[in-house]
């Protein structure tokens, strides 16, 4: 699935999407932050980005197209293989994190109420925002109808995805995120849509939350 044909419009859409995504993140960081609201501020940024990018993606639909073009095909096979690969990547990342010396830095506090809804939002909003940005707008900057275009799209989206997690983490963690990005990018190409990478992204987040809770 590629909703934009002209290269100039694809690149303009990618640059605009990157600007919108990081503007949304910066906007919420300007809000007053306290420990109890740490995760809520995080979700606000992803929620705002998801809404903005979702609306931008809808403007790309041509007459006669519906949102179903974003879903993809062959979801069963892509998801089964994707879940296996994501599990392996996350197992390696979790094992590496737990093997590091010293206590892990304290994260923002969880809200006292609405725990189930909060977890669902934490699984969904970042996954939707990230996949709209990296696996839709960034990857559509290239011609996905040709093998070279697909390869470049996966490489660039993976590099940007991994780099976005590298600010306060060691280089090894970025390698695990790059591996995850390769899986998500390949799922995007193999399925032709965003539903598979969104579900796999949410699954990776869920494994990370589970590891934090039990380790």
Buried (B, 14 or more C-beta within 10 A) or exposed (E): BBBBEEEEEBBEBBEBBBEBBBEBBEEBEEEEBEEEBBBBBBBBBBBBBBBBBBEBBEEBEEEEEEEEBBBBBEBEEBBEBBBEBBEEBBEBBBEBBEEEEEEEEEEBEEBEEEEEEBBEBBBBBBBBBBBBBBBBBBBBBBBBEEEEBBEBBBBBBBBBBBEBBBEEEEEEBBBBBBBBBBBBBBBBBBBBBBBBBBBBBBBBBBBBEEBEEEE
